């Protein structure tokens, strides 16, 4: 395997994150809610973090094999990041919403985490981008 992206794995998560972010911007634009700051922020469909870590794990799995220690490490790392996005950061967003409601002003960012569907789509983007780029 002497392909460019296989030799430079750092670019695969970067491309996956950019694809997920651009797709988020397109979906916002389609709903007439586009704003560059919202597109680049955390939260929303799809999850850029999930795309990033799932593409890294996929690329490592393709390059080194699914039995390699490096793949297992990347898979555990991806699971932690995705769990954090769906649970901890999502709950933080709910707390921010409650505090904003109590205070009567929107000072805290409420879009911190992701719904399971957002992380699933982000992960799928990551897997597909990594599989495609590993062939280039």
Wavefront OBJ file of the C-alpha trace (Angstrom):
o trace
v 0.000 0.000 0.000
v 1.949 2.985 -1.253
v -0.893 5.470 -1.560
v -0.588 9.096 -0.446
v -3.237 9.041 2.296
v -2.055 5.669 3.598
v 1.389 7.203 4.106
v -0.021 10.413 5.636
v -2.884 9.320 7.888
v -3.139 12.761 9.503
v -4.910 14.104 6.424
v -7.781 11.600 6.522
v -9.375 12.875 9.768
v -8.832 16.429 8.571
v -10.650 15.764 5.289
v -13.442 13.916 7.128
v -13.935 16.821 9.523
v -14.032 19.306 6.638
v -16.568 17.169 4.736
v -18.813 16.900 7.828
v -18.534 20.648 8.495
v -19.355 21.553 4.890
v -22.305 19.151 4.949
v -23.530 20.808 8.153
v -23.283 24.180 6.411
v -25.187 22.866 3.393
v -27.959 21.480 5.604
v -28.183 24.804 7.456
v -28.292 26.686 4.155
v -31.023 24.384 2.852
v -33.129 25.164 5.950
v -32.345 28.872 5.466
v -30.559 28.947 8.833
v -27.008 29.241 7.508
v -24.565 31.179 9.592
v -20.818 30.602 9.388
v -20.415 30.657 13.169
v -23.112 27.982 13.582
v -21.551 25.861 10.837
v -18.176 25.947 12.595
v -19.559 25.426 16.105
v -19.982 22.177 18.023
v -23.258 20.292 17.854
v -25.618 19.790 14.952
v -25.954 17.385 12.055
v -23.580 15.714 11.291
v -21.037 15.361 14.064
v -17.626 16.502 12.865
v -15.968 14.976 15.926
v -17.501 11.579 15.150
v -16.404 11.878 11.520
v -12.875 12.729 12.596
v -12.351 9.879 15.072
v -14.173 7.231 13.051
v -12.116 8.091 9.962
v -8.915 7.821 11.977
v -9.911 4.413 13.373
v -10.988 3.204 9.925
v -7.770 4.352 8.256
v -5.646 2.724 10.953
v -7.711 -0.461 10.658
v -7.188 -0.543 6.902
v -3.465 0.216 7.111
v -2.467 -1.968 10.070
v -5.296 -4.497 10.222
v -8.202 -4.906 12.632
v -6.136 -7.097 15.005
v -3.429 -4.473 15.524
v -2.999 -2.797 18.887
v -2.979 0.578 17.150
v -6.452 -0.064 15.688
v -7.804 -1.125 19.089
v -6.398 2.059 20.610
v -7.986 4.201 17.859
v -11.305 2.373 18.276
v -11.370 2.973 22.044
v -10.429 6.624 21.476
v -13.274 6.975 18.947
v -15.764 5.356 21.330
v -14.797 7.758 24.125
v -15.100 10.834 21.900
v -18.461 9.737 20.470
v -19.783 8.831 23.933
v -18.706 12.238 25.197
v -20.413 14.012 22.296
v -23.687 12.121 22.767
v -23.888 12.154 26.522
v -21.696 14.506 28.477
v -21.548 17.434 26.040
v -25.227 16.938 25.117
v -26.227 17.116 28.791
v -24.068 20.233 29.187
v -26.066 21.821 26.377
v -29.319 21.002 28.162
v -27.961 22.574 31.346
v -26.935 25.676 29.391
v -30.458 25.894 27.957
v -31.986 25.659 31.445
v -29.654 28.340 32.803
v -30.368 30.613 29.831
v -34.104 30.163 30.453
v -33.763 31.009 34.144
v -31.593 34.053 33.469
v -33.797 35.207 30.598
v -30.884 35.763 28.250
v -28.911 33.520 25.937
v -25.324 33.857 27.078
v -24.382 30.183 27.266
v -23.865 28.039 24.176
v -26.654 25.447 24.091
v -25.417 23.486 21.077
v -22.581 21.541 22.635
v -23.335 17.880 22.014
v -25.033 15.599 19.543
v -28.031 13.376 19.205
v -27.290 9.704 18.456
v -28.419 10.218 14.841
v -25.931 13.080 14.423
v -23.044 10.978 15.707
v -24.143 8.035 13.555
v -24.148 10.141 10.384
v -20.814 11.711 11.346
v -19.321 8.272 11.939
v -20.618 7.016 8.601
v -19.051 10.005 6.852
v -15.753 9.244 8.577
v -15.779 5.583 7.577
v -16.684 6.320 3.955
v -14.155 9.143 3.575
v -11.381 7.045 5.108
v -12.190 4.017 2.950
v -12.218 6.174 -0.175
v -9.036 8.120 0.647
v -7.073 5.012 1.556
v -7.444 3.973 -2.089
v -5.945 7.216 -3.428
l 1 2 3 4 5 6 7 8 9 10 11 12 13 14 15 16 17 18 19 20 21 22 23 24 25 26 27 28 29 30 31 32 33 34 35 36 37 38 39 40 41 42 43 44 45 46 47 48 49 50 51 52 53 54 55 56 57 58 59 60 61 62 63 64 65 66 67 68 69 70 71 72 73 74 75 76 77 78 79 80 81 82 83 84 85 86 87 88 89 90 91 92 93 94 95 96 97 98 99 100 101 102 103 104 105 106 107 108 109 110 111 112 113 114 115 116 117 118 119 120 121 122 123 124 125 126 127 128 129 130 131 132 133 134 135 136
